[in-house]
């Protein structure tokens, strides 16, 4: 038996007015910041949103192949960022206005899911992106159930007797009575599904349910691959997979050593700051580049680096060592 009538939905939707306004602004403000206050869709500018999107790549959950495809194809990435920004603007504005509230709540749900899966692992102190993601998913689900009440355009048009508000589809896309006979299973199953998603992502990204807590945004981590020293050239791939997204890894030392620790060749911060473009082959839009006193490696950046040692290859095993300004070091066998 249906225990919710039209008045129940109107009241429930009215009670969520504060949530609609705040959540709507969080999404609309993304558009406002990127295009009105400052244009962050210019590819050559430091604040380009595509480069920030690249930061999600190393530890994204489930959508990593999509992110990698986009950051490997700058033209496609730019269009994706434009479309994403427009969608955020429409969803945010319509949620605040309460226009097609349930349809927009689905937009909130999936936008939040994208944030959660892509960047839920990022956050230096309060697990910022994860909290934004899971709360957005829960909010989207709740607003779908309630729709908009007093203070929404859905309610205004319905009260004015607009013909489209009497259609069955409006109950699914707008507000008013939700055309589902038995809501209890939907509410219970949906609510616990959101809870399970919350617990799962909290554990995967941060170890927040059991075991050892970890935070991949605290200190930089580099991965080295394909390290070779042949025909007078040292080549290797470097990939920054952890650390704060707003702060680069500042490499101040690259050196070749024997297994006994004897330094064969060394490039210090000054030498690394003078690397040429030909020595750095970037894969993604977040680019490794020489800084004033070091080699700067942003989060999510991957590149092939080429050096020319001024000495001959010794007839013994060699180790490559990279040194960050923080004192962290990474090593790999040279083939």
N, C-alpha and C positions, 0 to 999 in steps of 0.2 A: 504494500500500500504506500502511495506517495505521501510523505509527511511534510513536504516542502511546497508551499504555494508561492504565487507571484510576490506577495508581500514579504515572504521570508527571504527571497532572493534580493529584493529591493533593499531590505534592511541590511543583509549581509554585505551587499555591494557597497552600501553607504559606509559601513564600518571599516572598509578597506581603503577609504579615500586617501588617508594619509600615506598608506603604503603605495598606492597608485602614483601619487604625486612625487614621492621621493624616488621610487624605482624608475618612474618615467624620466625624471630629470637625470638620473645617473646614466641612462642611455642617450638621451637627447644631448646631454652636455658633452658627450664624446664628439658628436658632430659639431657642436658649438665651439669646442676647443680646437678642433682640427681645421676648420674652415673659416670661422668667423673671427675668433680671437687671434688665431695664428694659423697659417697654412702649413699643415704637416703632411701634405700629400705631394710635396715637391721632392723628387727622388734625390736630388743633389744636396739637399739641406740636411743638417745634422739631426734634426728632430723628425725625420721621415718615419712615418708610422710603419712602413714596410720593414725597416731595419729593426724596430722594436718587436714586430711580429716574428722576425728571425730569431729573437731571443728565446721564443717558446720551444724551438725545435729539439734541443738535445734530449729532453725528458718528457716530451708530450706523450699523452696516453691515448692510443687508438687512432689518432689523426696525424701522427708523425709523417706518414707518406704524403699526405696532402700538403702539409706545411713545407716539407722538403721540395716538393714539386714547384710550389709557388715561389719560394725563395731562390730556387735555381732558375726560374724564368721571370726576370724582373718585369717584363711587360704584362704578363698574366697577374703577377703580384699587385701591380699598380691598379689594374682594373678590379681585382678582388678587394683591395682596400677601399676603393671608391664605392663599390657596391655595398660593402660591409658598413661603411659610414652612412650611406643613404638609408639603409635598412635600420640602423640604430636610430637615426633621426626620426623616421616614420614611426617605428615602434614606440620610442620614447614619447613623442608628441601625442600620438593617439592614446597611449595608456594614460597620460596625464589628463587628456580631454575626456577619456572614457568613451571613445568612439571605436566600435567594433572591438570591444574590450577583450572578449574571449579569443578572437583571432590574434590580437596583439599579445595576449598572455602566452600564446604558443610561441610567438617571436621572442618574448622575454625568456621563456624556457630554453629555447635552442641557442640563443645568444649566450645565455649563462652557461649552458652546457659546453659551448665552444671555449669560453674563458676557462672553465673548470678543467677540461681535458687538455687544453693547450698549455695553460700557464698555472695550473693549480699547484705546481711544485715550486713556484717562485714566491719569495717573500722573506725578507731578511729578519724580521722580528715577529710579526703577528700572523704569519701564513696568509698574507693579504689576499692574493689572487684566489686561493682555495676558498676562503671565507666568502668572497664576493660571488664566486661560482656557485657554491652549494646554496647560499641564501637566494640567489637569483633563480635557481632551479625550483626551490621550494615556493618562492613567491609566484613564479609563473604558473605552477600547478594550482596554488590557492586561488589566484585571480581567474583562472579558467572555471573553477567551481562557482565562485561568487558572481562573476560578471561585474558590471558597474551598477550602482544604485543611484540615490540622490547625488547630485553633483557630477553626473556623467551625461554626455550627449546621447548615449543610448537611451537613457531614461527620458531625456527631454523629447527626443523624436517619438518614442513610444507614447508619451503623454499627449503629444500633438496629434497622435493617430496616424502617423505616416504608414503607408501601406506595407513597406518592406519590413517593418517591425513585427508584423503579424505572421510573417512567413516562418516555417519551421526552421529553415537554415539560420535565421537570425538568432534563434535560441542557442545555436552552436557557435556562431561567430560574433554575436553581439552581447546582449545581456538579457535579463529576465529569466524565466523558467528554463532550466536546462532539460532538453527533451530526452532524458534517460529515466527509465521506469524505476530502477532500483539503484540509488546513489551510494548506499552504504558500502557495497563491495568496492566501488570505484574509489571512494574516499580512503578506505582502509588499505587496499592494495597499493594505490598510488602513494599514499603517505609513507608506508613502510618501504616501498621501492625507492623513494627519495632518501629515506633514512639509510638504507643499505648502500646506495650510491655514495652518500656522505661518508659512511664508515669505511667503505672500500677505498675511495680516493684518499681519505685521510691516512689510511694505513700505507697505501702504495707510495704516496708522495712524501709522507713525513714519519711513518712508523707511529702514528698517533693513537693507535688502538691497543697494540701490544708490542713487546720487544723493545728495541732500542730506538729512541727518537733520533731523527736525522734531519738536517736542513741543507739542501743543496745550493742555497743562496749565500752561504756564509763566507766561503773562501773559494778562490778560483781553482779549477782543475782542468788540465790539458791532457788530451790523448794524442799519442804519437803513433804514426803508422808509416809503412813503406820507407823505412830509413835505409838509404844506400849511399855508398861512397865509391864511385866508379868514374874512371876517366877524368880525374881531377875535380869532380863535382860532388858535393854533399847535397842530397835531396831528401826531404821528408815531408810528410803531411802532419799538420797540427790542427787540432779541433778543440775549441773551448766548450766544455760541456757543463760546467758548474760555476757558481759565483754570482755576485750581485749583478743584476741586469743593467744597472745604471753606472757601473764602474768596470773598467776594463782590467785585464791582466796586463801588467807592465813588465815585459821581458827585458831584463838587463844583462843577461848572459846566455850565450850559446857556446858550448865547448865540447871538444872531442877528447876523450881520455882513454888510457889503457885500463885494463881490469884492475891494475894496481893503483889507479888513481892519478897516474902521471898525466898532466895536461899536455896534449899534443898541439892543439890549436884552440884559440879562444877569441870570440867576438863579444866585446863589452857593450854597455848601453849606448855609448857614442857611435860605435860601429853599426849597431842595429838601427839606430835612428837615421842612418844614411843609406839604408837598403834601397835599391832602385825598384821601380815598378816591375821591371823584368824579372826580379828575383822573388816576387810575390804573386802567385796565381790564385786569386780568390775564387771560391766556388759559389758563394751566396751573396746576398745584398749587404749583410753585416760583414764589413771588410777589415782584415788585418792590415795595419798601416804603420809606417814609422811615425813616432812621436818626437817630441823635442829631445828627450833623453833616453828613450827606450823604444821597443817595438810594442805597439798597443794591440791587444787581442780582445775584441768584444765578445760577449756571451753569444754562443751560437755560430761564431765565425769559423770557417774551415778554409785552409789554403795549403798549397804546395809551396814550400820554400826551397830556394836554391842558394848554396854558398860555394865558394871556391877556396878550399884550404890551400894555404901556401906551402904545405909540406907534403911529402910522399906518404902513401898509406903504409903504416908499419906492418910487418908480417906477424901480427897477433890480433886478438879480439879487441874491438874498439867499442866504446860506449858514448852515446850522445847524451849530454846533460843540458837541460834548460833551466834557467834560474829566474824566478819572479822577484820583483822588488820587495815583496813581503818576506822573502827568504824561502818560500816553497820551491822545491825542485822536482823535476820529472826526468826520468831516464829511459833509454831504450837501446837495445842492441843494434849496432850498425852492421848491415849486411854488405 
